[in-house]
Amino acid sequence: MRWRVPGLPSLPGPPPGPTRRSFWRSPIRSPWLTSVFGLMLLATIPVMFVTGLLSYAAYDPDLSPVNDTTPGKGLLGFYLFSWPTHPVWLYRLNQGVHVTLGLMLVPILLFKLWSVLPKLFEWPPLRSPAHLLERASLFLLVGGAGFEFVTGILNIQTWYKFPGSFYPLHFYGAWVFTAGFVVHVGLKLPTMITALRSRSMIRELRTGLARTRPEPLDAGYLVSPAPAAPTISRRGVLAFAGAGSLLVGLLSVGQSIGGPLRRTALLAPHGQDVSGGPGDFQVNKTAAEVGITASETGATWRLTVGNGGQAAQNPVVLSRADLLRMEQHTASLPIACVEGWSTDNQAWTGVRLRDLARMAGAILPASVLVQSLQNGGAFGQTVLSAGQIMDPDSLLALRVNGADLTPDHGYPARVIVPAIPGVHNTKWVASLTFQA
């Protein structure tokens, strides 16, 4: 048998193996089942994309190059805006949805890929310009999905075994994946709608293994011309995928919402068991991991508060005792990180950032550069916006839950600001430089 492609010489028939339709013998693989999984992804992938874009916006990359992990983004940053400080749980909710939903989609994505495996080996590889566009979108879709989910899961587990920084890799990968997704949906949506209408969902959910039959051969390329006897029904496949997705969700959502479910977050890398002490809640990096020593944070530690604007004056140098003599305020705030984990609300006590700005002579501060004692590594410094400085809940925290900060939580002083990524709540603060 030879294949004819318009404008090209005839091609020989498919070689033995997966390029032959008869190689794929599952009696339940069909356009209808593929379209059901496709519909699930069509409803959830846009949520993943939007929450991912919002996560990037929360770093305020346009505020300063210090905050910008993707300086070459160009037009891809068209949507950026100044991240708000309220509601205080905004970033916690965004990342909880993004990470938990992403993990729950892993079983759905794997079943979707299983359902279209014959298409990946379709012969001939290219039949027409339209087929070329479909194949290109499929390559971007499958490759992009694999890249995004793998890098995302590795980041959740804080296991950085990929080259380069997670942030630009995941950001640009998301745009590539979404481009393939949009093109593929545009090409296949009519086919998906036709396939979904071809069978009743309720009827399929009532059909057990004994009454499971292959779809007609003319239903589409995915139908096997030589199906084997069924070993599972379509209802069983959907139940298996749904149960797997639900199980992954139950084993991960606790790291985001806290409470009793934190103990069930077995897939979370930041622990479930806490003893209940004032400073006994999750941290990202310990003092030892970033090289912070007791000599740096002891009695000789000083905070430098400066003004880098036109009204610059000599910086103010404060000890921890000086800060404790200033007016103290308490704010109940969580810490939420890009990996999806967050703490419950903690009672932070310290000096308002806006009070320190006035001390530096910045009555209407535009921004503040916060620098840590941490040497090297990512996020040793950050820039906060005017709205973040002026929020009454934005503090240079000295105590938490009625006790002094522990070294791992940033002793002698750390920044705590509502609704921002955890890495911008800089620990072991050495200096604050306000811009008026």
C-alpha positions in Angstrom: 0.0 0.0 0.0 1.2 3.5 -0.9 0.1 6.9 0.4 -0.5 9.9 -1.8 0.3 13.4 -0.5 -0.7 16.2 -2.9 2.3 17.7 -4.6 4.7 15.0 -3.3 5.7 11.5 -4.6 3.7 8.6 -3.3 4.9 7.3 0.1 5.2 3.7 1.1 2.8 2.3 3.6 3.4 2.7 7.3 6.3 0.7 8.7 5.6 -2.0 11.3 4.9 -0.8 14.8 3.0 2.1 16.2 2.6 3.9 12.9 0.0 1.2 11.9 -3.5 1.7 13.3 -3.8 -2.0 14.0 -1.0 -1.7 16.5 -3.4 0.2 18.8 -6.0 -2.3 20.0 -7.8 -0.6 22.9 -11.6 -0.9 22.3 -12.4 2.2 24.3 -9.9 4.7 22.8 -12.1 6.9 20.7 -12.8 10.5 19.7 -15.6 10.7 22.4 -13.3 9.7 25.3 -10.5 12.0 24.1 -13.0 14.8 23.8 -14.2 14.3 27.4 -10.7 14.6 28.7 -10.1 17.5 26.3 -13.2 19.3 27.7 -11.8 18.9 31.3 -8.5 20.5 30.2 -10.3 23.2 28.2 -12.1 24.3 31.4 -9.1 24.2 33.6 -6.0 25.2 31.6 -7.1 28.8 31.2 -7.4 29.0 35.0 -3.9 27.7 35.3 -2.6 30.3 32.8 -4.4 33.2 34.4 -3.3 32.4 38.0 0.3 31.9 36.6 0.2 35.4 35.1 -1.1 36.8 38.3 1.6 35.1 40.3 4.2 36.8 38.1 2.5 40.1 38.5 2.6 39.8 42.3 6.4 40.2 42.1 5.9 43.7 40.7 8.6 43.2 38.0 7.9 46.6 36.5 8.8 48.3 39.7 12.5 47.6 39.6 15.0 45.4 37.8 15.7 43.9 41.3 12.2 42.3 41.1 12.3 41.3 37.5 13.3 37.7 36.8 12.4 37.9 33.1 13.9 41.2 31.9 13.5 40.1 28.2 9.8 39.6 28.4 8.9 42.5 26.2 5.3 42.5 25.1 4.6 39.4 27.2 4.4 41.7 30.2 1.6 43.8 28.7 -0.9 43.0 31.5 1.3 43.8 34.5 -0.1 46.1 37.2 0.8 47.2 40.7 0.0 44.3 43.0 -2.5 45.2 45.8 -2.1 44.5 49.5 -5.7 43.5 50.2 -7.4 41.1 50.7 -4.4 39.8 52.7 -5.1 36.2 51.5 -5.0 37.2 47.8 -1.6 35.6 46.9 -2.3 32.6 49.2 -5.5 31.9 47.3 -3.9 32.5 43.8 -1.0 30.1 44.5 -3.2 27.6 46.2 -5.5 27.4 43.2 -2.6 27.4 40.7 -0.5 24.7 42.4 -3.3 22.4 43.7 -5.2 22.5 40.4 -2.0 21.9 38.5 -1.2 18.8 40.5 -4.8 17.5 40.2 -4.6 17.9 36.4 -1.6 15.5 36.2 -3.8 12.3 36.0 -6.2 14.0 33.6 -3.3 15.1 31.3 -1.8 11.6 31.4 -5.1 10.0 30.4 -5.6 12.6 27.7 -2.1 11.7 26.3 -2.9 8.0 26.4 -6.1 8.6 24.5 -4.3 10.3 21.6 -1.2 8.2 21.4 -2.1 6.8 17.9 -2.2 10.4 16.6 1.4 11.0 17.7 2.5 8.2 15.4 0.1 9.0 12.6 1.3 8.0 9.1 2.1 9.7 6.8 3.5 12.4 9.2 2.3 15.2 7.0 -0.5 15.2 4.5 -1.3 18.9 3.9 -0.5 22.4 5.1 -3.5 22.1 7.5 -2.2 18.8 8.8 1.2 20.5 9.3 -0.4 23.2 11.4 -2.2 20.6 13.5 1.0 18.6 14.0 2.9 21.7 15.0 0.2 22.7 17.5 0.3 19.2 18.9 4.1 19.3 19.3 3.8 22.6 21.2 0.9 21.3 23.3 2.5 18.0 24.3 6.0 19.4 24.7 4.8 22.5 26.5 2.6 20.6 28.8 5.3 18.2 29.7 7.8 21.0 30.3 5.4 23.2 32.4 4.2 20.3 34.6 7.6 18.9 35.2 9.3 22.2 36.1 6.3 23.2 38.2 6.3 19.9 40.2 10.1 20.2 40.7 9.7 23.7 41.9 7.0 22.6 44.4 9.4 20.1 45.7 12.2 22.6 45.7 14.3 20.2 43.7 16.0 22.4 41.1 17.5 19.9 38.7 16.9 21.9 35.5 19.3 24.4 33.9 18.7 28.1 34.7 16.2 29.8 36.9 12.7 28.4 37.4 11.0 31.8 36.9 12.0 32.6 33.3 11.8 29.0 32.2 8.3 28.5 33.6 7.1 32.0 32.4 8.3 31.6 28.7 7.3 27.9 28.7 3.7 28.9 29.7 3.4 31.2 26.7 4.7 28.5 24.3 2.3 26.0 25.8 -0.6 28.4 25.7 0.1 29.3 22.0 0.0 25.6 21.1 -3.2 25.2 23.2 -5.0 28.0 21.6 -4.1 26.9 18.0 -5.0 23.3 18.8 -8.3 24.2 20.3 -9.1 26.4 17.3 -8.4 23.5 15.0 -10.1 20.7 17.0 -13.0 22.4 18.7 -15.5 21.5 16.0 -14.3 17.9 16.0 -14.6 17.8 19.8 -18.1 19.2 19.9 -19.2 16.6 17.2 -17.6 13.7 19.2 -19.2 14.8 22.5 -22.6 14.9 20.9 -22.1 11.5 19.4 -22.6 9.7 22.7 -24.6 10.4 25.9 -22.4 11.0 29.0 -25.2 9.7 31.2 -25.5 6.5 29.1 -21.8 5.9 29.2 -21.7 6.3 33.0 -24.4 3.6 33.2 -22.5 1.3 30.8 -20.4 -1.4 32.6 -17.7 -3.6 31.2 -20.0 -6.3 29.9 -21.8 -3.9 27.6 -18.7 -1.9 26.5 -18.3 -1.8 22.7 -15.8 0.0 20.4 -17.0 3.0 18.5 -17.7 2.6 14.8 -14.5 2.6 12.7 -15.6 5.6 10.8 -15.9 7.7 14.0 -12.2 8.7 13.7 -8.6 7.8 13.5 -8.4 6.9 17.1 -10.7 3.9 16.8 -8.8 0.7 16.4 -9.5 -1.4 13.3 -8.7 -4.5 15.2 -9.9 -3.9 18.8 -9.2 -6.4 21.6 -11.7 -7.5 24.1 -12.4 -4.7 26.6 -10.8 -5.0 30.1 -12.2 -1.7 31.4 -15.2 0.4 30.5 -15.2 4.0 29.5 -17.0 4.6 32.8 -14.1 2.9 34.6 -11.5 5.0 32.8 -13.3 8.2 33.8 -13.7 7.0 37.4 -10.0 6.0 37.5 -8.9 9.4 36.2 -11.3 11.3 38.5 -10.3 9.3 41.6 -6.6 9.9 40.8 -7.1 13.6 40.4 -9.1 13.8 43.7 -6.5 11.8 45.6 -3.7 14.1 44.4 -5.8 17.1 45.5 -6.4 15.7 48.9 -2.7 15.0 49.4 -1.7 18.5 48.5 -4.4 21.1 49.2 -3.7 21.1 52.9 -0.4 22.9 52.4 -2.4 25.9 51.0 -5.5 26.1 53.2 -3.9 24.9 56.5 -5.9 23.7 59.5 -6.5 20.0 60.0 -5.9 19.3 56.3 -2.3 20.3 56.7 -1.6 16.8 58.1 -2.9 15.2 54.9 -0.6 17.2 52.6 1.8 14.3 52.1 3.0 15.7 48.8 4.0 19.0 50.4 7.7 19.6 51.0 7.4 22.0 54.0 6.0 19.6 56.6 2.6 19.0 58.2 3.5 18.6 61.9 4.0 21.7 64.1 4.2 21.6 67.9 2.2 24.9 68.3 5.1 27.1 69.6 5.0 30.8 68.8 7.6 30.4 66.0 6.8 26.9 65.0 5.4 27.3 61.5 6.8 26.6 58.0 9.8 28.3 56.6 11.3 28.3 53.1 15.0 28.7 53.9 16.6 28.3 57.3 19.3 30.7 58.6 21.9 27.9 58.4 21.0 27.2 54.7 21.7 30.7 53.6 24.8 31.2 55.8 23.4 33.5 58.5 25.5 33.3 61.7 24.8 34.3 65.3 27.5 36.9 65.2 25.8 38.8 62.3 22.4 38.9 64.1 23.6 39.4 67.7 24.1 42.5 69.8 26.2 44.2 67.1 23.5 44.0 64.4 22.3 47.4 63.2 19.6 48.4 60.7 20.4 51.2 58.3 17.5 53.3 57.2 18.3 55.6 54.3 16.7 57.9 51.7 18.0 57.5 48.1 15.9 60.4 46.7 16.7 64.0 46.1 16.1 64.8 49.7 18.8 62.4 50.8 20.2 62.8 54.2 22.5 60.9 56.4 21.1 57.4 57.0 19.7 56.5 60.4 21.3 53.6 62.1 19.1 51.7 64.6 19.8 48.8 67.0 17.1 46.2 67.8 16.5 48.0 71.1 16.0 51.3 69.3 13.3 49.6 67.1 11.6 48.1 70.1 11.3 51.5 71.8 9.4 52.8 68.7 5.6 52.5 68.5 4.7 48.9 67.9 1.9 47.5 65.8 0.5 44.0 65.3 -0.9 42.5 62.0 -2.4 39.1 61.5 -0.9 37.9 58.2 0.0 34.6 56.5 3.1 33.8 54.5 2.4 32.4 51.1 5.0 31.1 48.6 5.1 30.4 44.9 5.4 26.7 45.6 1.8 26.7 46.8 2.4 26.3 50.5 1.4 28.9 53.0 1.2 29.4 56.8 -1.9 30.1 58.8 -2.3 33.7 59.9 0.5 34.7 62.4 0.4 37.7 64.7 3.4 39.8 63.7 4.5 42.8 65.8 6.9 45.5 64.8 7.4 49.0 63.4 5.3 50.2 60.4 7.3 50.6 57.2 5.7 54.0 56.7 7.0 55.2 60.1 10.5 54.2 59.1 10.1 56.0 55.8 9.2 59.3 57.6 12.2 58.8 59.9 14.4 58.6 56.7 12.8 61.8 55.4 10.6 60.1 52.7 7.2 61.6 53.5 5.6 60.2 50.4 7.8 57.2 49.5 7.7 55.8 46.0 9.5 52.6 46.8 11.9 51.0 49.2 14.9 48.7 48.6 15.0 46.0 51.3 18.4 44.3 51.6 19.1 41.2 53.7 22.2 40.0 55.5 21.9 37.0 53.2 25.0 36.8 50.9 24.2 35.6 47.4 21.3 33.5 46.3 18.0 34.6 44.9 15.8 37.2 46.7 18.5 38.5 49.0 16.9 41.9 48.2 13.6 43.2 47.0 11.8 46.5 46.1 8.4 47.2 47.6 5.9 49.7 46.1 4.4 52.8 47.6 1.2 51.1 48.3 3.0 48.3 50.1 5.0 50.7 52.2 2.0 52.8 53.2 -0.3 49.9 54.1 -0.8 50.0 57.9 -0.2 46.2 58.1 3.2 46.4 56.4 5.8 46.0 59.2 9.4 45.5 60.0 8.5 42.7 62.3 10.5 42.0 65.5 8.2 39.5 67.1 5.7 36.9 66.1 2.9 35.4 68.2 4.1 37.2 71.3 7.7 36.0 71.1 10.9 37.2 69.5 11.5 36.1 66.0 13.5 32.9 65.7 16.7 32.9 63.6 14.9 30.8 60.9 12.0 33.4 60.8 14.4 36.3 60.3 15.7 37.4 63.7 16.5 40.2 64.4 14.1 41.8 62.0 12.1 40.9 58.9 9.7 42.5 56.5 6.1 41.4 56.5 3.7 42.8 53.9 0.1 41.7 53.2 -0.7 39.6 50.1 2.9 39.5 48.5 5.0 36.4 47.6 6.8 35.0 50.6 10.2 35.6 49.2 9.5 39.4 49.2 9.0 39.2 53.0 12.7 39.6 53.4 14.3 38.1 56.4 17.5 39.2 58.4 17.0 42.8 57.1 20.2 44.8 57.0 19.0 48.0 55.3 16.0 49.9 54.1 16.6 52.5 51.4 13.5 54.6 50.6 12.9 56.6 47.3 10.8 59.7 47.8 
